[in-house]
Amino acid sequence: MTFLDRVEEANRHDLSAFCRWRIGDVVAGHVRTDLKTRLADCSDVFRLVGDDLEVVPALDDVQSRTEAVDALLPQLREDGFVAGAVGEQYGVVAEVGATPLMAIDRGAVEAFGVIATGFHLNGLVADAMWVARRSRTKATFPGQLDNMVAGGWPLGLTMEQNVLKECGEEAGMPADLAATARPAGVMTYVMAGERGLRRHAMFLYDLEVPPDFEPVAVDGEVESFQLMPIDEVAAIVRDSAAFKFNSAVAVIDYLLRTGRISPDEPGLAEIRRGISMPLDPGVMAEG
């Protein structure tokens, strides 16, 4: 296994298995063809326009679209198309930073292939990095290694508020320490998941924590934390699948930014491109 293998893992997808769905002229996401067929039967919410699925024009504002799609989700969950309800609302946007056209429960984001945003935070102590092990009872990626703190970005919070919240909930970190986290860029990837398409933009943060700080699992999502030499973390990411797929990419980005990956690394140009995958459906289709 190589660094390039980990980046390519995060970008495995075949758009021929998906159909675009639109809100007006805007591509809002991608759904699998079987879900397309199912949604096309919901004629008061969706209609077929050529090969695309479109929200019916009568649903002409954020609230009406949100409520109409939300009403479909319980049955879609029961039939296995959509993951369980999370209770956090994500904005459905044409591109990162755009005004939401509607909202959707986080559990349905993958099935509807909408852009999801969040963050990954590297907890650093000199030449070492705090690594979290995810709870073995978590529904997603149980027991895998993770960044010290990571989380999605639901509606209603600024990113700064979100970082402070997750640092407190996942690592027991005081807000004044979490507030010193430094933005370090963004990674984007497109990956076919169990129920749909993951189109993710994850903002990256570096946080130097004091040597006497030790993260503590508060909300049960993390089983344990371990402080590891960064070279050891790099070797684990490069040589195994122990890290959660996107956490591995976040570590690779850090290694690149800090000059810890040699310019002679095989596939270096492909690694860099894979960390910044275009999320625009038209660009993906052409690629």
N, C-alpha and C positions, 0 to 999 in steps of 0.2 A: 504494500500500500504506500501511496505517496501523498504529498500535499495536494497535488492536482487531482488525485482520486477523490479526496474529501470535497473539494470544490465542485467537481463534476457530479458527485452524488447529490449535492444540493440543487443542481440544475437539470435533473433528469425529467423530461416531460415530452409528450408527443401531442401536439395540438390537434392532430387529426382525430383524436378521441374526444374532442371537446367542441362545443358550439358557443359562439359569442352570444351574450345577452346585452341588450342596450336599453338605455333610458333616452328616448329621443334619438339624437344623432351620436350620443356618447356611448362608447363601449364600457359597460360597468363591470363586466367579468366574463367568466367562461364556466359553463356547466357541462358535465358529461352528457353524452348523447341520450342515455336512458333517462336522465333527469330532464333533459330538454323535452322528450316525449311526454313525460308526466306533467311538466309545467304548461305545455301547450294545451293540455286539456282544461287548464284553469283559465277559461276564456275571459273571466272578469278581471284577471290580473295580467296575464301574458297572452301574446299572440305571435304567430309565426309571420315573419316578413322576409321572404326569400329563405336563405339558410339560417338566418338569425332569429333569436327569440327577442321580443320587445315588450317592455311594460306598456300596457294599453294607455293611449293618450289621455283617457279620462282621469287617470291617476296623475294629476298635473302639479302636485306639490310634494314636499318632503314628507309631511305627515301622512297623506293618503297612501303614498307608496309604501312607507314603513309599516303602516297598519295592515295593508292588504297582504304584503309578503309575510308579515309576522303571523297572520291568521292561518297561513298555509303550513307553517313550520311544525306544529304538533303532529300532523299526519305524516309529514315527510320524515320526521324523526322515527315515528312508529314503523314506517316502511323501510327504514335503514338508509335513506338518502342523506340524512343530515345527522350530525353528532348531537349529543344531548345539550340542552339549554345551559348556557353559562351565566346569563343574567347581566352581561356587559354588552353595551351597544357599540358597534364599530360603524364609522361613516363609510358609505359607499361613494368612492371618488373616481374621477377619470385619471388622476395622477396625484402623486404625493403632494400634500399641501393644498389641494383644491378644496373648494366648498363642497360638503357632502350633498349628494343628490337624494339620499335617503339614509336610514340606519338599518342595521341588521344585527341580530344576536351573534356574538363571537363564535358560538358553536356552529353557525351556518356559513361562516366566512369561507372555509375551504370548499364546501359543496358548491357555493356560488362563485368561486374563483375571483373574489374581489381583492383589491390591494389591501393588505393588512400591514400596519406599522407597529413598531415596538422598539425595545432597546436591549442591548447587551452591555454589561459593565464588567471590566477587568479590575479586580481588586489586587493591588500591587504593593509589595513590600520589598524595596531594593531589587534584587534579581530573583524574586520569587513571586508567585501568583497564587491567590486563594482559588481553590477549585471546589465546587459544590458537587455532591452526589445526590441526584434526584431521588425522591422517595420511591421505594420499590412498590408502593401502592398507588402511585400516580397513574392515571389512565394513559398518559402519553410518555413514551420513552422512559419507563420506570428503571431506576438503578443506574442510568447513564450519567456520565460526568457532564458538568455544565459550568458556565461562567459563574462568578460569585453571585451576581444578581442579574436577572433578565425578566422581561415581562412585556406583555402587549400594551397598546396605547388606546384605551377606550375613550369614547366621547365624554366630554365634561371635565377633562383634566388637561392642563398644560403638560408638556413633556417634563418640565422641571418638577411639577407636582407629582407626576407619575413616578419619576425616579426616586423622589423622597419617600413616596408611599411604599414602593416595592423594596427599597433598601431597608426600610423599617420592618416590613412584613416578612421578608425572606431571610434577612441576615441580622435582624436586631440592631441595626445601625442607627445611631442618633442622627437627627436631621442636620445638625450643623456640620457633621462629617460628610454626610451624603451630598450636601450642597457644594462641596469642593470638587465633585466629579467634573472632569473636563471633556467636553464633546470632542470626538476624534474622527468623525466621518460617518458614513452610512454604507451598509452593505445591502445589496439587492440580489434576489435569486428567484427563480421560477422552478417549482418542483411539483411533479404529480404526487399527490398524497393518496391515502386510502379512500377518501370520499370525493376528491376533486383536485383543484389546482391551487397550490400555495404560491401566491405572488406577494412576496414579503419585502418590505423596506425596513431594515433594522438599524436604528441609530446606535452608534458605538461610543462608549465612554471609557475613560481611564480614570481610576481613582487610587491615589497613593494613600494607603491607610497606615496609621502608626504601628510600630512593631508590637505594641502591647494590646492592639485591638484584635479580638477574635470573633468572627461572625458566629451568630447563634441562630439556629433554625427556629423560627417563631410560628409560622403558619402551617407547618407540616409538609410543605412541598419539597423541602430538602431534608435528606437523611443525615448528612454530615458535611463538614467542611475540612479541607486539608490544604495546608500551605506547602506548595511544591516549587522547587527550582524551575525557572522558566524553561531552561534547556530540557528538563524532564517532561514538562508539559508539552513542549514542542515534539519530543520524540513520541509521546503517546498519541498525539494528534496525527503525526505522520505515519506511524506504524500500526495503528489499530483503529477500530471503530468504537472505542470506549466512550468518546465524547459524543453527545447529541449532535446531529448533523450540522445545524446552524451555529451551535456554540463552537464547533471545530473551525468553521469558517471565520468566526469572530476572532479566534485565537490566531489563525493564519494571517488575518489582516493586521493584527498587532505585531506579529513577527516581521511582517513586511515593513511596516511603518518604522520599526525600531532597528532595522538592518540585521535581523537575526536569520533571515533567509538569504542565502548566497545568490548573487547575480547569475551564478552558474546553475541554479536549481533547474532541473528539467521541467519544461512546460511553464516557465515563469510568466510569459506573456499570456498564456491561457488562464493561469491562476488569477492574474490581475483582472482579466476580462470577466471571469466567472464570479468575482466578488462584486462586480458592478453590472449585473445582467439587466438589460432593458426590460422594463415592466410593461411598456406600451404594447398592446396586442398586435398592432400593425407591424411594429418592428420585429416582434417575435415571429410572426407569420412569415415575414420576408427572410428571417434568418434560418 
